Amino acid sequence: MSHPYDRLSPDLILDAVESVGLVPNGQVVALNSYENRVYQVGIEDGEPMVAKFYRPDRWSDESILEEHSFSQELATQEIPVVAPLAFDDHSLLKHAGFRFALFPRRGGRAPEAGDLDQLEWIGRFLGRIHLTGQHRRFACRPSLAVDTLGYPALEAVLGSPLLPPQWQRPYRQLAATLLDAARERLEAIAPPSMRLHGDCHPGNILWTDTGPHFVDMDDCLQGPAIQDLWMLLSGDRGEMTLQLDALLAGYRTFRDFDLRELALIEPLRALRLVHYTGWLCRRWDDPAFPRAFPWLGEAGWWEGHIADLEQQRLRMAEPPLMVY
């Protein structure tokens, strides 16, 4: 089966970069990305750039431009978000049927897991991002909601031939239970909504000696502040409590945090588990996905995944993490 990205050859990538007036030196290195295609491209007499080619038909032009505008708004405030570059006042570029953007290359490494000093530093910048994000709403970007991110993903899994028949009924019942509980919790707390990074996990933060850089705003959305915090927590309950305390110590330097949102951590984790699996099933016709995620076709993986969902059901029944 052919896929639109099959046409994205090295020559097309170089031609796209050249179309905005740059002179590539022929070096093209694929970077780790599946939803879009991302490459480091060498530039004659200049620093390499990062070229992101957006997945066809996923976002509207208006949604992508909102992503760009938010990134640029943050960058102008000296918040270390890697924003797209503009050429003749255009950041969303087009070539040979593809939409793409060019970004400055930023080096770095993932933050050290559980490093409290780094988490406090990251928390300060997240507080500043949210201080900016709360002033107006996205017009085109999605909002974090179980109805849009959860239930459609569940249907994608149930409709996929990857899900073994013997797991159809258990998966439907367990995932629906988790999503229903997550929706109830979100509705009960009704947290304030703001513009967010949306996918703020350690892989989207590059750490350097001068601090963090936030990358990949492709999933920015409207939602509660805790969405940009909880994915930075890891380990057991005690470890996560210490990490959360460090994050909020930095965050509160710039913005208050409503502690009621701590009760959303496990519901949002449940939503992500289902959404992520649905995403993989939806994208299975992209040849990159079976190569990168071969275990999705194995019955043993689904058994383990359902065990993870059951464990998540138990975690959602526990009291939320507490800090002061």
C-alpha positions as MATLAB code, in Angstrom:
seq = 'MSHPYDRLSPDLILDAVESVGLVPNGQVVALNSYENRVYQVGIEDGEPMVAKFYRPDRWSDESILEEHSFSQELATQEIPVVAPLAFDDHSLLKHAGFRFALFPRRGGRAPEAGDLDQLEWIGRFLGRIHLTGQHRRFACRPSLAVDTLGYPALEAVLGSPLLPPQWQRPYRQLAATLLDAARERLEAIAPPSMRLHGDCHPGNILWTDTGPHFVDMDDCLQGPAIQDLWMLLSGDRGEMTLQLDALLAGYRTFRDFDLRELALIEPLRALRLVHYTGWLCRRWDDPAFPRAFPWLGEAGWWEGHIADLEQQRLRMAEPPLMVY';
ca = [
       0.000    0.000    0.000;
       1.411    3.411   -0.959;
       1.554    6.299    1.496;
       1.910   10.059    0.827;
       5.293   10.095    2.538;
       6.597    7.628   -0.051;
       7.181   10.654   -2.304;
       9.254   12.455    0.306;
      12.675   11.663   -1.171;
      15.976   13.289   -0.171;
      15.911   15.266   -3.421;
      12.428   16.608   -2.665;
      13.525   17.584    0.856;
      16.541   19.463   -0.505;
      14.430   21.140   -3.178;
      11.932   22.265   -0.542;
      14.651   23.864    1.573;
      16.161   25.487   -1.508;
      12.755   26.896   -2.499;
      12.925   29.457    0.329;
      16.320   30.777   -0.774;
      18.632   28.598    1.298;
      21.482   26.581   -0.187;
      21.552   23.041    1.256;
      24.841   21.153    1.163;
      23.234   17.791    0.419;
      23.290   16.377    3.948;
      19.913   15.022    5.078;
      19.562   13.085    8.329;
      16.207   11.646    9.412;
      15.320   12.466   13.018;
      13.116   10.473   15.364;
       9.538   11.320   14.381;
       6.545    9.301   13.206;
       3.497   11.549   13.102;
       5.366   13.969   10.864;
       8.673   13.533    9.071;
      11.545   15.543   10.499;
      15.051   15.932    9.058;
      18.252   17.743    9.854;
      19.406   19.455    6.669;
      22.904   20.843    6.212;
      23.195   24.418    4.912;
      26.121   25.834    2.967;
      28.014   28.410    5.042;
      25.520   28.121    7.881;
      24.180   26.051   10.732;
      22.068   22.989    9.898;
      18.316   23.421   10.092;
      15.498   21.107   11.076;
      12.783   20.593    8.446;
       9.401   19.303    9.598;
       7.070   17.959    6.895;
       3.533   17.880    8.250;
       1.448   14.757    7.844;
      -1.032   15.353    5.013;
      -4.659   15.897    6.067;
      -3.978   15.893    9.803;
      -4.095   19.612   10.638;
      -5.636   22.494    8.734;
      -3.340   25.335    7.709;
      -5.053   27.493   10.328;
      -4.299   24.983   13.100;
      -0.643   24.774   12.118;
      -0.367   28.559   12.010;
      -1.831   28.751   15.526;
       0.894   26.356   16.661;
       3.512   28.566   15.002;
       2.048   31.765   16.421;
       2.005   30.398   19.965;
       5.606   29.174   19.668;
       6.752   32.529   18.303;
       4.840   34.422   20.997;
       6.652   32.423   23.675;
      10.042   32.802   21.987;
       9.688   36.602   21.835;
       9.372   36.528   25.638;
      12.707   34.672   25.856;
      11.011   31.433   26.841;
      13.181   28.674   25.324;
      10.657   27.248   22.869;
      12.095   26.298   19.484;
       9.857   28.268   17.108;
       9.655   27.997   13.310;
      11.508   30.478   11.138;
       9.647   32.835    8.797;
      10.553   33.406    5.167;
       8.905   36.456    3.580;
       6.680   36.528    6.671;
       5.537   32.931    6.108;
       6.368   30.138    8.573;
       4.117   27.503    6.966;
       5.832   26.663    3.698;
       4.672   24.543    0.768;
       6.485   22.528   -1.879;
       5.418   19.727   -4.227;
       2.188   19.077   -2.317;
       3.808   19.013    1.140;
       3.492   21.568    3.925;
       6.650   22.090    5.930;
       8.394   24.403    8.374;
      12.044   25.106    9.107;
      13.418   25.402   12.627;
      16.836   26.306   14.032;
      18.688   23.249   15.236;
      19.044   23.032   19.002;
      21.246   20.433   20.631;
      20.737   18.879   24.012;
      19.813   15.735   25.877;
      16.771   14.526   27.740;
      16.489   15.779   31.340;
      17.796   13.420   33.992;
      14.881   11.347   35.296;
      13.937   12.495   38.774;
      16.502   15.338   38.953;
      14.737   17.751   41.307;
      16.848   20.782   40.400;
      16.109   20.299   36.708;
      12.409   19.812   37.412;
      12.243   23.055   39.371;
      13.943   24.834   36.456;
      11.490   23.291   33.984;
       8.613   24.239   36.289;
       9.618   27.913   36.168;
       9.420   27.931   32.375;
       6.119   26.037   32.365;
       4.712   28.665   34.708;
       5.756   31.350   32.222;
       4.337   29.381   29.271;
       0.995   29.069   31.025;
       1.014   32.704   32.131;
       1.133   33.580   28.444;
      -1.204   30.780   27.411;
      -4.010   31.858   29.715;
      -4.530   35.258   28.098;
      -6.460   34.026   25.068;
      -7.808   30.830   23.573;
      -6.931   28.844   20.506;
      -9.514   29.286   17.766;
      -8.635   26.182   15.713;
      -6.521   23.905   17.881;
      -8.339   21.112   19.783;
      -9.301   21.106   23.442;
      -8.340   18.319   25.813;
     -11.515   16.269   26.186;
     -12.344   12.602   26.543;
     -15.016   12.902   23.865;
     -12.466   13.955   21.236;
      -9.281   12.212   22.377;
     -10.570    9.121   24.158;
     -13.702    7.553   22.700;
     -12.636    7.907   19.033;
      -9.314    6.262   19.940;
     -11.194    3.398   21.610;
     -13.250    2.884   18.452;
     -10.057    2.898   16.370;
      -8.633    0.100   18.516;
     -11.832   -1.935   18.430;
     -11.999   -1.569   14.655;
      -8.386   -2.583   14.098;
      -7.427   -6.097   12.967;
      -4.422   -5.778   15.295;
      -6.600   -6.344   18.378;
      -6.908  -10.138   18.854;
     -10.549  -11.307   18.905;
     -10.255  -12.761   22.407;
      -9.372   -9.339   23.773;
     -12.175   -7.391   22.060;
     -14.693   -7.601   24.887;
     -12.231   -7.119   27.803;
     -10.618   -4.155   26.056;
     -13.946   -2.485   25.311;
     -15.186   -2.848   28.875;
     -11.996   -1.783   30.620;
     -11.099    1.122   28.352;
     -14.662    2.464   28.423;
     -14.651    2.275   32.233;
     -11.423    4.292   32.373;
     -12.621    6.896   29.887;
     -15.984    7.307   31.614;
     -14.217    7.841   34.945;
     -11.777   10.312   33.385;
     -14.607   12.328   31.869;
     -16.486   12.399   35.173;
     -13.383   13.625   37.000;
     -12.725   16.357   34.433;
     -16.331   17.508   34.583;
     -16.362   17.499   38.392;
     -13.208   19.602   38.725;
     -13.867   21.796   35.655;
     -10.319   23.212   35.604;
      -9.516   26.496   33.863;
      -8.439   25.982   30.270;
      -5.449   27.613   28.597;
      -3.102   27.210   25.660;
      -0.609   24.429   26.465;
       2.401   22.641   25.025;
       0.131   19.604   25.253;
       2.763   16.857   24.926;
       5.311   17.923   27.524;
       7.210   14.717   28.238;
      11.013   14.414   28.715;
      11.521   13.504   25.047;
      10.234   16.941   24.048;
      12.666   18.786   26.295;
      16.316   19.243   25.329;
      18.542   19.922   28.319;
      21.729   21.959   27.997;
      24.129   23.586   30.433;
      22.045   26.757   30.083;
      18.768   25.005   30.846;
      15.910   23.426   28.888;
      14.585   23.939   25.376;
      10.980   22.935   24.666;
      10.497   21.373   21.240;
       7.691   19.880   19.125;
       4.585   21.971   19.735;
       2.703   19.847   17.184;
       0.195   18.692   19.826;
      -0.400   22.064   21.489;
      -3.996   22.360   22.631;
      -6.418   24.023   25.002;
      -6.561   22.353   28.398;
      -5.742   22.349   32.137;
      -2.306   23.259   33.474;
      -1.674   19.779   34.900;
      -1.510   18.342   31.354;
       1.929   19.943   30.926;
       3.190   18.681   34.298;
       2.113   15.104   34.895;
       4.128   13.467   32.082;
       7.331   14.714   33.746;
       6.676   12.521   36.804;
       8.046    8.984   37.091;
       8.661    6.254   39.635;
       6.602    5.254   42.639;
       4.186    7.439   44.560;
       6.855    8.809   46.912;
       9.195    9.679   44.048;
       6.448   11.371   42.079;
       5.453   13.429   45.114;
       9.007   14.773   45.458;
       9.190   15.505   41.727;
       5.824   17.248   41.723;
       6.860   19.367   44.690;
       9.975   20.486   42.780;
       8.024   21.226   39.598;
       5.465   23.307   41.467;
       8.147   25.156   43.442;
       9.402   26.509   40.131;
       5.959   26.886   38.562;
       4.576   28.961   41.427;
       7.369   31.480   40.998;
       5.350   32.824   38.076;
       1.818   31.453   38.323;
      -0.544   30.025   40.919;
      -1.531   26.377   40.590;
      -4.927   24.986   41.562;
      -4.193   21.910   43.677;
      -7.557   20.381   42.741;
      -5.959   19.548   39.375;
      -3.747   16.937   41.058;
      -6.788   14.663   41.033;
      -6.573   14.709   37.217;
      -3.126   13.095   36.952;
      -4.281    9.479   36.838;
      -7.381   10.166   34.702;
      -5.160   11.944   32.180;
      -2.714    9.045   32.253;
      -5.613    6.680   31.489;
      -6.734    8.913   28.625;
      -3.226    8.919   27.185;
      -2.926    5.126   27.366;
      -6.061    4.681   25.282;
      -5.317    7.592   22.951;
      -1.778    6.383   22.250;
      -2.957    2.889   21.344;
      -5.650    4.301   19.097;
      -3.055    6.496   17.401;
      -0.875    3.479   16.635;
      -3.821    1.567   15.198;
      -4.891    4.510   13.035;
      -1.400    4.961   11.630;
      -0.693    1.299   10.864;
      -0.991    1.898    7.108;
       2.066    4.171    7.334;
       5.036    1.822    6.648;
       7.072    3.543    9.367;
       4.747    2.269   12.095;
       5.007   -1.520   11.606;
       8.780   -1.091   11.433;
       8.964    0.974   14.606;
       6.229   -0.759   16.627;
       6.229   -4.426   15.506;
       5.050   -5.595   18.918;
       1.603   -4.097   18.243;
       0.838   -7.122   16.099;
       1.655   -9.596   18.869;
      -1.090  -11.091   21.047;
       1.254  -11.024   24.052;
       1.577   -7.260   23.859;
      -2.190   -6.797   23.987;
      -2.399   -9.040   27.048;
       0.185   -6.861   28.769;
      -1.549   -3.678   27.632;
      -4.855   -4.786   29.121;
      -3.015   -5.628   32.359;
      -1.629   -2.056   32.318;
      -5.139   -0.668   31.886;
      -6.354   -2.755   34.828;
      -3.464   -1.423   36.923;
      -4.431    2.081   35.858;
      -7.997    1.456   37.028;
      -6.613    0.661   40.479;
      -4.402    3.763   40.475;
      -7.396    5.954   39.679;
      -9.122    4.620   42.797;
      -6.253    5.808   45.029;
      -6.166    9.276   46.623;
      -4.425   11.851   44.417;
      -0.860   12.973   45.021;
      -0.639   15.715   47.644;
       1.697   18.680   47.911;
       1.303   21.955   49.811;
];
